[in-house]
Amino acid sequence: MMRFLHAKRGPERLLETVTESVDEVRGGQHNGTLLKAALVAGGVAALTAGSAAISSLRRRIETDS
């Protein structure tokens, strides 16, 4: 009997991906990758905060002038 492939929907794929990622983290296989990802995320957050601070200062200077 011929079986059709079961195409996974978005939520099913997402759940599978998250489950696999959590399993890999628990296994300790990708600690270096996690560290790099955390550093990149921290850098992006710092740049975003710095940009917002500069924009705020510029607005204050413009309104005072």
VEXNULUM-579169 format. One record per residue: residue in one letter; x, z, y of N, C-alpha, C, O in turn. Coordinates in steps of 0.05 Angstrom, whole numbers, plus 5000, padded with zeros to 4 digits. Each point is the difference from the previous one (the first is absolute). Example, Ala and Ser with C-alpha at 12.3 -4.5 7.8 and 13.67 -1.06 7.14 Angstrom:
<atoms>
atom residu: A&n_x: 5264&n_z: 5156&n_y: 4886&ca_x: 4982&ca_z: 5000&ca_y: 5024&c_x: 5018&c_z: 5000&c_y: 5024&o_x: 5021&o_z: 5013&o_y: 5000
atom residu: S&n_x: 4972&n_z: 4973&n_y: 5021&ca_x: 5016&ca_z: 5001&ca_y: 5024&c_x: 4985&c_z: 5014&c_y: 5022&o_x: 5010&o_z: 5004&o_y: 5022
</atoms>
This chain:
<atoms>
atom residu: M&n_x: 5017&n_z: 5000&n_y: 4976&ca_x: 4983&ca_z: 5000&ca_y: 5024&c_x: 5018&c_z: 5000&c_y: 5025&o_x: 5020&o_z: 5014&o_y: 5001
atom residu: M&n_x: 4973&n_z: 4970&n_y: 5018&ca_x: 5015&ca_z: 4998&ca_y: 5025&c_x: 4992&c_z: 5021&c_y: 5020&o_x: 4976&o_z: 5004&o_y: 5006
atom residu: R&n_x: 5044&n_z: 5011&n_y: 5004&ca_x: 4994&ca_z: 5021&ca_y: 5020&c_x: 5009&c_z: 4990&c_y: 5027&o_x: 5022&o_z: 4988&o_y: 5003
atom residu: F&n_x: 4962&n_z: 5018&n_y: 5017&ca_x: 5008&ca_z: 4993&ca_y: 5027&c_x: 5017&c_z: 5022&c_y: 5012&o_x: 4997&o_z: 5023&o_y: 4994
atom residu: L&n_x: 5021&n_z: 4969&n_y: 5023&ca_x: 5017&ca_z: 5020&ca_y: 5013&c_x: 4982&c_z: 5016&c_y: 5019&o_x: 4983&o_z: 4990&o_y: 5014
atom residu: H&n_x: 5023&n_z: 5035&n_y: 4987&ca_x: 4985&ca_z: 5019&ca_y: 5017&c_x: 5015&c_z: 5002&c_y: 5026&o_x: 5021&o_z: 5014&o_y: 5002
atom residu: A&n_x: 4970&n_z: 4973&n_y: 5019&ca_x: 5013&ca_z: 5002&ca_y: 5026&c_x: 4994&c_z: 5027&c_y: 5013&o_x: 4977&o_z: 5007&o_y: 5002
atom residu: K&n_x: 5044&n_z: 5007&n_y: 5006&ca_x: 4996&ca_z: 5026&ca_y: 5012&c_x: 4991&c_z: 4997&c_y: 5029&o_x: 5010&o_z: 4982&o_y: 5014
atom residu: R&n_x: 4973&n_z: 5035&n_y: 4994&ca_x: 4991&ca_z: 5000&ca_y: 5028&c_x: 5020&c_z: 5016&c_y: 5017&o_x: 5018&o_z: 5013&o_y: 4989
atom residu: G&n_x: 4979&n_z: 4985&n_y: 5037&ca_x: 5018&ca_z: 5013&ca_y: 5018&c_x: 5003&c_z: 5030&c_y: 4995&o_x: 5023&o_z: 5009&o_y: 4997
atom residu: P&n_x: 4956&n_z: 5007&n_y: 5001&ca_x: 5003&ca_z: 5028&ca_y: 4995&c_x: 5013&c_z: 5007&c_y: 4974&o_x: 5016&o_z: 5019&o_y: 4998
atom residu: E&n_x: 4979&n_z: 4964&n_y: 4981&ca_x: 5012&ca_z: 5005&ca_y: 4974&c_x: 5030&c_z: 4995&c_y: 5002&o_x: 5016&o_z: 5015&o_y: 4989
atom residu: R&n_x: 4992&n_z: 4964&n_y: 5025&ca_x: 5028&ca_z: 4994&ca_y: 5003&c_x: 5014&c_z: 5021&c_y: 5016&o_x: 5023&o_z: 5009&o_y: 4993
atom residu: L&n_x: 4964&n_z: 5001&n_y: 5028&ca_x: 5012&ca_z: 5020&ca_y: 5017&c_x: 5004&c_z: 5026&c_y: 4984&o_x: 5021&o_z: 5012&o_y: 5002
atom residu: L&n_x: 4959&n_z: 4996&n_y: 4982&ca_x: 5002&ca_z: 5024&ca_y: 4984&c_x: 5023&c_z: 4997&c_y: 4980&o_x: 5016&o_z: 5019&o_y: 4996
atom residu: E&n_x: 4986&n_z: 4958&n_y: 4992&ca_x: 5022&ca_z: 4996&ca_y: 4980&c_x: 5027&c_z: 5001&c_y: 5014&o_x: 5019&o_z: 5012&o_y: 4989
atom residu: T&n_x: 4984&n_z: 4976&n_y: 5034&ca_x: 5025&ca_z: 5001&ca_y: 5014&c_x: 5008&c_z: 5028&c_y: 5008&o_x: 5023&o_z: 5008&o_y: 4997
atom residu: V&n_x: 4958&n_z: 5007&n_y: 5014&ca_x: 5005&ca_z: 5027&ca_y: 5008&c_x: 5008&c_z: 5017&c_y: 4976&o_x: 5018&o_z: 5017&o_y: 5002
atom residu: T&n_x: 4968&n_z: 4980&n_y: 4976&ca_x: 5006&ca_z: 5015&ca_y: 4976&c_x: 5028&c_z: 4994&c_y: 4990&o_x: 5014&o_z: 5019&o_y: 4992
atom residu: E&n_x: 4993&n_z: 4956&n_y: 5007&ca_x: 5027&ca_z: 4993&ca_y: 4992&c_x: 5021&c_z: 5011&c_y: 5018&o_x: 5021&o_z: 5010&o_y: 4991
atom residu: S&n_x: 4974&n_z: 4989&n_y: 5035&ca_x: 5019&ca_z: 5011&ca_y: 5020&c_x: 5004&c_z: 5030&c_y: 4996&o_x: 5023&o_z: 5010&o_y: 5001
atom residu: V&n_x: 4955&n_z: 5004&n_y: 4996&ca_x: 5002&ca_z: 5029&ca_y: 4996&c_x: 5015&c_z: 5007&c_y: 4974&o_x: 5016&o_z: 5018&o_y: 5000
atom residu: D&n_x: 4979&n_z: 4966&n_y: 4979&ca_x: 5014&ca_z: 5005&ca_y: 4975&c_x: 5030&c_z: 4996&c_y: 5003&o_x: 5017&o_z: 5015&o_y: 4989
atom residu: E&n_x: 4991&n_z: 4964&n_y: 5027&ca_x: 5028&ca_z: 4995&ca_y: 5004&c_x: 5013&c_z: 5022&c_y: 5017&o_x: 5023&o_z: 5008&o_y: 4994
atom residu: V&n_x: 4963&n_z: 5002&n_y: 5025&ca_x: 5010&ca_z: 5021&ca_y: 5017&c_x: 5004&c_z: 5025&c_y: 4983&o_x: 5021&o_z: 5014&o_y: 5003
atom residu: R&n_x: 4960&n_z: 4993&n_y: 4981&ca_x: 5002&ca_z: 5023&ca_y: 4982&c_x: 5023&c_z: 4997&c_y: 4981&o_x: 5013&o_z: 5020&o_y: 4993
atom residu: G&n_x: 4993&n_z: 4956&n_y: 4998&ca_x: 5022&ca_z: 4995&ca_y: 4982&c_x: 5027&c_z: 5002&c_y: 5013&o_x: 5020&o_z: 5002&o_y: 4987
atom residu: G&n_x: 4980&n_z: 4998&n_y: 5040&ca_x: 5025&ca_z: 5003&ca_y: 5015&c_x: 5017&c_z: 4975&c_y: 4999&o_x: 5025&o_z: 5001&o_y: 5004
atom residu: Q&n_x: 4964&n_z: 4976&n_y: 4990&ca_x: 5015&ca_z: 4976&ca_y: 4997&c_x: 5008&c_z: 4987&c_y: 5026&o_x: 5019&o_z: 4985&o_y: 5001
atom residu: H&n_x: 4966&n_z: 5020&n_y: 5020&ca_x: 5004&ca_z: 4986&ca_y: 5025&c_x: 5004&c_z: 5019&c_y: 5023&o_x: 4989&o_z: 4996&o_y: 5022
atom residu: N&n_x: 5027&n_z: 5025&n_y: 4974&ca_x: 5004&ca_z: 5019&ca_y: 5022&c_x: 5015&c_z: 4987&c_y: 5024&o_x: 4993&o_z: 5006&o_y: 5023
atom residu: G&n_x: 5026&n_z: 4976&n_y: 4971&ca_x: 5014&ca_z: 4986&ca_y: 5021&c_x: 4981&c_z: 4983&c_y: 5017&o_x: 5002&o_z: 4998&o_y: 5024
atom residu: T&n_x: 4980&n_z: 4988&n_y: 4962&ca_x: 4981&ca_z: 4983&ca_y: 5013&c_x: 4981&c_z: 5016&c_y: 5018&o_x: 4994&o_z: 4992&o_y: 5022
atom residu: L&n_x: 4998&n_z: 5031&n_y: 4967&ca_x: 4982&ca_z: 5018&ca_y: 5016&c_x: 5014&c_z: 5010&c_y: 5025&o_x: 4988&o_z: 5001&o_y: 5021
atom residu: L&n_x: 5037&n_z: 5006&n_y: 4976&ca_x: 5016&ca_z: 5009&ca_y: 5023&c_x: 5002&c_z: 4978&c_y: 5022&o_x: 4996&o_z: 5005&o_y: 5023
atom residu: K&n_x: 5010&n_z: 4971&n_y: 4968&ca_x: 5002&ca_z: 4977&ca_y: 5019&c_x: 4973&c_z: 4996&c_y: 5014&o_x: 4999&o_z: 4995&o_y: 5024
atom residu: A&n_x: 4979&n_z: 5005&n_y: 4960&ca_x: 4974&ca_z: 4996&ca_y: 5012&c_x: 4993&c_z: 5022&c_y: 5020&o_x: 4989&o_z: 4994&o_y: 5021
atom residu: A&n_x: 5018&n_z: 5030&n_y: 4973&ca_x: 4995&ca_z: 5023&ca_y: 5019&c_x: 5017&c_z: 4996&c_y: 5025&o_x: 4990&o_z: 5006&o_y: 5022
atom residu: L&n_x: 5034&n_z: 4985&n_y: 4975&ca_x: 5017&ca_z: 4996&ca_y: 5024&c_x: 4989&c_z: 4977&c_y: 5018&o_x: 5000&o_z: 5003&o_y: 5024
atom residu: V&n_x: 4991&n_z: 4976&n_y: 4963&ca_x: 4988&ca_z: 4978&ca_y: 5015&c_x: 4975&c_z: 5009&c_y: 5014&o_x: 4996&o_z: 4994&o_y: 5024
atom residu: A&n_x: 4987&n_z: 5020&n_y: 4962&ca_x: 4975&ca_z: 5010&ca_y: 5012&c_x: 5005&c_z: 5019&c_y: 5023&o_x: 4987&o_z: 4999&o_y: 5021
atom residu: G&n_x: 5033&n_z: 5018&n_y: 4976&ca_x: 5008&ca_z: 5019&ca_y: 5022&c_x: 5011&c_z: 4985&c_y: 5023&o_x: 4994&o_z: 5007&o_y: 5023
atom residu: G&n_x: 5021&n_z: 4972&n_y: 4972&ca_x: 5011&ca_z: 4984&ca_y: 5022&c_x: 4979&c_z: 4985&c_y: 5016&o_x: 5000&o_z: 4999&o_y: 5024
atom residu: V&n_x: 4981&n_z: 4990&n_y: 4961&ca_x: 4978&ca_z: 4986&ca_y: 5013&c_x: 4983&c_z: 5020&c_y: 5017&o_x: 4992&o_z: 4994&o_y: 5023
atom residu: A&n_x: 5003&n_z: 5030&n_y: 4966&ca_x: 4985&ca_z: 5020&ca_y: 5015&c_x: 5015&c_z: 5008&c_y: 5026&o_x: 4988&o_z: 5004&o_y: 5021
atom residu: A&n_x: 5038&n_z: 4999&n_y: 4976&ca_x: 5016&ca_z: 5008&ca_y: 5024&c_x: 5000&c_z: 4978&c_y: 5021&o_x: 4997&o_z: 5006&o_y: 5024
atom residu: L&n_x: 5006&n_z: 4969&n_y: 4968&ca_x: 5000&ca_z: 4978&ca_y: 5019&c_x: 4973&c_z: 4998&c_y: 5014&o_x: 4998&o_z: 4995&o_y: 5024
atom residu: T&n_x: 4980&n_z: 5009&n_y: 4960&ca_x: 4973&ca_z: 4999&ca_y: 5012&c_x: 4996&c_z: 5022&c_y: 5020&o_x: 4989&o_z: 4995&o_y: 5022
atom residu: A&n_x: 5020&n_z: 5029&n_y: 4971&ca_x: 4997&ca_z: 5023&ca_y: 5019&c_x: 5017&c_z: 4995&c_y: 5025&o_x: 4991&o_z: 5006&o_y: 5022
atom residu: G&n_x: 5033&n_z: 4984&n_y: 4974&ca_x: 5017&ca_z: 4994&ca_y: 5024&c_x: 4988&c_z: 4979&c_y: 5018&o_x: 5001&o_z: 5003&o_y: 5024
atom residu: S&n_x: 4988&n_z: 4977&n_y: 4964&ca_x: 4987&ca_z: 4979&ca_y: 5016&c_x: 4977&c_z: 5010&c_y: 5015&o_x: 4996&o_z: 4994&o_y: 5024
atom residu: A&n_x: 4988&n_z: 5023&n_y: 4964&ca_x: 4977&ca_z: 5012&ca_y: 5013&c_x: 5009&c_z: 5018&c_y: 5023&o_x: 4987&o_z: 5000&o_y: 5022
atom residu: A&n_x: 5034&n_z: 5015&n_y: 4974&ca_x: 5011&ca_z: 5017&ca_y: 5022&c_x: 5009&c_z: 4984&c_y: 5023&o_x: 4995&o_z: 5007&o_y: 5023
atom residu: I&n_x: 5020&n_z: 4971&n_y: 4972&ca_x: 5009&ca_z: 4983&ca_y: 5021&c_x: 4977&c_z: 4988&c_y: 5016&o_x: 5001&o_z: 4999&o_y: 5024
atom residu: S&n_x: 4979&n_z: 4991&n_y: 4961&ca_x: 4976&ca_z: 4989&ca_y: 5013&c_x: 4986&c_z: 5020&c_y: 5018&o_x: 4991&o_z: 4994&o_y: 5022
atom residu: S&n_x: 5007&n_z: 5031&n_y: 4968&ca_x: 4988&ca_z: 5021&ca_y: 5016&c_x: 5015&c_z: 5006&c_y: 5025&o_x: 4988&o_z: 5003&o_y: 5022
atom residu: L&n_x: 5039&n_z: 4998&n_y: 4976&ca_x: 5016&ca_z: 5005&ca_y: 5024&c_x: 4997&c_z: 4977&c_y: 5020&o_x: 4999&o_z: 5005&o_y: 5024
atom residu: R&n_x: 5001&n_z: 4970&n_y: 4966&ca_x: 4997&ca_z: 4978&ca_y: 5018&c_x: 4973&c_z: 5001&c_y: 5015&o_x: 4999&o_z: 4994&o_y: 5024
atom residu: R&n_x: 4980&n_z: 5013&n_y: 4962&ca_x: 4974&ca_z: 5002&ca_y: 5013&c_x: 5000&c_z: 5021&c_y: 5021&o_x: 4988&o_z: 4997&o_y: 5022
atom residu: R&n_x: 5025&n_z: 5026&n_y: 4973&ca_x: 5001&ca_z: 5021&ca_y: 5019&c_x: 5016&c_z: 4992&c_y: 5025&o_x: 4992&o_z: 5006&o_y: 5023
atom residu: I&n_x: 5030&n_z: 4979&n_y: 4973&ca_x: 5016&ca_z: 4991&ca_y: 5022&c_x: 4984&c_z: 4980&c_y: 5017&o_x: 5001&o_z: 5001&o_y: 5025
atom residu: E&n_x: 4984&n_z: 4981&n_y: 4962&ca_x: 4984&ca_z: 4980&ca_y: 5014&c_x: 4978&c_z: 5013&c_y: 5016&o_x: 4994&o_z: 4990&o_y: 5022
atom residu: T&n_x: 4993&n_z: 5030&n_y: 4968&ca_x: 4978&ca_z: 5013&ca_y: 5015&c_x: 5011&c_z: 5017&c_y: 5023&o_x: 4986&o_z: 5003&o_y: 5020
atom residu: D&n_x: 5038&n_z: 5007&n_y: 4978&ca_x: 5012&ca_z: 5016&ca_y: 5021&c_x: 5009&c_z: 4982&c_y: 5023&o_x: 5002&o_z: 5010&o_y: 5023
atom residu: S&n_x: 5004&n_z: 4965&n_y: 4972&ca_x: 5011&ca_z: 4982&ca_y: 5020&c_x: 4978&c_z: 4990&c_y: 5019&o_x: 5006&o_z: 4985&o_y: 5018
</atoms>
